[in-house]
Amino acid sequence: MRTTRKVSVWPVGLVGGRRYERPVVENGKVVGWYTGWRADRPFAIDMAGFAVSLQVILSHPKAVFKRRGSQPGMQESDFLKQITTVEELEPKANNCTKVAIYFLKRFSMVFVDDRINKVLFYRFLYGTHERKRSI
């Protein structure tokens, strides 16, 4: 995530009724989506599966992530269409072959941090997050 120049993407585990969902990458570029739901979406990705550079947010001041007004499951696509294209996505996590983010339950996820050999549990509440524990 730290090396994100514009918008980066990676796999997410235990989401969409599958063991994982991920961007399909060929030659370092996203070419499709492995997903359990509506692969025809412009960005068939869960919100835990991407990061956006602050510079991108600042350069697109009218871009919004709609909690209401988008079709169910289309919030990510509606947001990302405002700021990038599929061709510009930056695959992370070994070209999207390594799962490091896992959903546990609504508004919670686990992040595997290989740099420090720890698994971190996060719980998200109303746009903020708290680190709960390290395993």
Buried (B, 14 or more C-beta within 10 A) or exposed (E): EEEBEBBBBBBBBBBBEBEBBBBBBEEEBBEEBBBEBBEEBBBBBBEBBBBBBEEBEEEBEEBEEEEEEBEEEBBBBBBBBEBBEBEBBBBBBEBBEEBBBBBEEEEBBBBBEEEEEEBBBBBBEEEEEEEEEEE
